[in-house]
Amino acid sequence: MPKAIKKVAVLTSGGDSPGMNAAIRSVVRTCAYHDIECVGVYRGYEGLIEGDFKSMDARSVKGIINKGGTILKSARSKEFRTVEGRQKAFKQLTKAEIDGLVVVGGDGSFTGALIFNQEFDFPVMGIPGTIDNDIYGTSHTLGFDTALNTVVDAIDKIRDTASSHNRLFFVEVMGRDVGHIALNTGIAGGAEEILIPEEDLGLDRLVDSLNRSRKSGKTSSIVIVAEGDKIGKNIFELKDYVDENMEGYDVRVSVLGHMQRGGAPSCFDRVLASRMGVKAVESLLEGETNYMVGLLDNKVELTPLEKAIKGKSKINLELLRVSDIMST
Ligand code: ATP
């Protein structure tokens, strides 16, 4: 019989994403609903090692559902990667009489949580919080939907200036390993081409495609480039290549950068975070451990952390085809 859970801790780790606050709120309120104690851990695993804890009740999380970032702060901890660091964290948790941990973060944070469980048999539950949507076992990570809306808003604005000056814009969006943000925002923002890590379009095809769209009467163009695009050239090298190989376009570059991580979470992310927080706490109470909470077929389901870490999040191939047809 697993030990009954009476006190749960929650932390946010790795890169922040919109919706993390809504997830903290949900974890805290689900604990209050079930009449168990809840503790917020500041600065991810760093705060876990140092015992930087704060008791939280339903009222401590008022007014945060609409806020970007994370009130608990996030951090990357080198020390937690060592056995000594994790031993210190275990001592802090034991001292505070905490018997379950919810980790909101990406696959690195989940790897740390899984190792921690294996070493100390401490119950852990993961909530995927990252804008890249690069985690297996959920159709959406927290913050992905908000980031899409932020990027589409930026593309719309860039298009205004692109069309006023007959310009070609390369717009770089986040996504080192997966092209979810590029593919979705490229379609939604009416991009002429979308360069993603999963597919090598090739430089010649890119130039051909831009030439074709110009012949068809387009005077300005937008190309969305994921950070890790498979062509392997950074956005400035792409600009140089097109400058050298195409005439008649004024080529510009826009790197959207960290603004993609900020802002108030969308309605979708707030609802998702609320659902995930409830599932994470209730699963711990039912004696489950080493799972990630995710959205699958619009149901909140558990995926073993090990699978979530090792599995690969795949782009939707139908979207690739739609994007090809739309750029005709
Ligand atoms: P993002 O997707 O935003 O990068 P992430 O959770 O993958 O988020 P990481 O920096 O990879 O971010 O991991 C966050 C923290 O998790 C690390 O700083 C470290 O403390 C812990 N961690 C990652 N990998 C391990 C590991 N192999 N062993 C122990 N702890 C780890």
Residues whose N, C-alpha, C, O or C-beta is under 5 A from the ligand:
A	BS01	ATP	S13 G14 G15 Y45 A75 R76 S77 K78 F80 R81 G105 G106 D107 G108 S109 T111 G112 I115 T130
